[in-house]
Amino acid sequence: MPMTTSVELKSHPFLVVAEDDLDDQLLIRDALVDNGMSASDIIFVNDGDELLQILPSLQPCPVVIMLDLNMPKMDGREALQEIKKNDRFKHIPVIIFTTSSADEDVKMTYESGGNTFFTKPALYEELVEVTGLILSYWFGKAEFCSVKT
């Protein structure tokens, strides 16, 4: 049974998750909600291309982007590089959240400006724990930049 954290989220909690697997989208949403985030504060996109298409229309910018590496059309590696070279979006923290645990993916993430790398856990309880850590840090402790694009 998942445990709910007692993280008090700062105002304007707003997260974009780029994830192509619909089952993973549901699990991630449920884990975030189990940790106190409102489902209405989470936007899902199916690939990097869709992410880059919607970013300009999001006002204010999302506080954090969670990005899978392995997606169709534009994968997370390409999307991360595009985000970090764009002056309008490079300030947005990007969390890589993927099935990979390959050293080259971890290295590429940090070299490309990614802020954190998590390998997706296999068990739902572990997913709740990891998403709780993400919310606790990025939405509870860290300061975020609410830049208008």
N, C-alpha and C positions, 0 to 999 in steps of 0.2 A: 504494500500500500504506500503510495507516494506521500512524502512529507512536504507540507507547505512551509516555505520559509517566511520569516517575518520581515522581509525587506520592505522598507518604505521607499517606494519609487519616487524619484524627483518628478516635478511637473514635466509634461510633454514627453512621456515615455513613448517612443515611436521607433519601431524596428522593422527593417525590410529583410526578408529571408529569401535568398535565391536557392531554390531546391527543386529539382525536376521530378522527384519521386513523390507521388501523392500520399502514399502511406507515411513517408517520413515527414511530409508537411503536417499531416494530422497529429503525429506523435510529438513533433516539435511544438506545435500550437498547444496541445494538451499539457505538455510539460511546462511551458511558459505560463499558461493559465494556472496550473497547479502551484506555481510559485508566485502568484499574485498579479501577473500582468493581464491586462484586459485584452481579450481577443480582438477588439476593435483597434488596438494599437499595434497590430502586427499585419504587415502586408506581405503576401507571398507572390513571388514571380517564379517562372519555370526555367529560366536560363539567364545567362549573362546579357544576352541581347535585349531581352525584355526588361531586365534591370536598368540597363543604360537608357532605354527608351522612356521609362517612367521617372527616373531620377529628376529630370528638369521640371517636371510638373508637381513634385512634392514640395509643399510649403508648410511649415519650414522643412528643412532637410531632415532626414531620419537621424536619430541619435547614433545608431549603430546599424551596420549591414552584416548579416550572417551569410556566408557565401560557401556553397558546395563547390568543390573543384571539378567534379566529373558531371558535366551537364551537356546536353546537345546544343547545337547551333554555336553559341559562344560559351566556352567553359569558364570556370571560375578563375583560372590562371590569367586568361585574356581579359576578363572583366576587371579583375584586381588591377592589372596594369593600366587599363583605360581609366579607371576611377582615380588612381593615384597620379596620373599625369594630367588630369583635368583640374584646373584651378578652382572650379566651382564645387568640386566634390572631394578633393584630396584630403580635406580636413575630417571627413567622416571616418570614424574607426571601422575597420573591416576585420571581422572574426571569420577565419576559415573554419568550417564545420563540415568535415568530410570523412569518408570511410578510409581514406589513405592515412598511412602512418609512415610513408616513405621519407627517408632523410632528404631526398632531392625536393620533395614537395614542401617540407618544412622550411628548408633553406630558401627556396624560391619565394615562399610566402613573405618571409622577413626581408629578403632582398628587394622585393617588389613593393614594400611599404605596408604589408599586412600587420595588424596589431597583435593578433593572437591566433594560435593554431590549436584546434581540438580535433581529435579523432572521435567520430560518432561512437558512443557506447552501444553495446549490444543489448543491454537490459534497460527496460523502461525506468526502473528505479535510478539507474546510473544517469540516464538522460535527464531526469528531474533534478538530480544532484548537479550535473554540469550546467544546465540552464539556470539553476538557482545561483551558481557561482557567477555566471555571466550577468544576470540581473543584479546581483548584489554589488558587483564591481562597477559595471558600465552604467547602471541606472540608479545605483544607490550611493556609491562612493566617488566615482570619477566625475570630474567636471566635464560638461559637454558644451560644444560650441553650437549655438542656434543661429547659424548664418543663413540669411535669406539668399536664395540663388536667383 
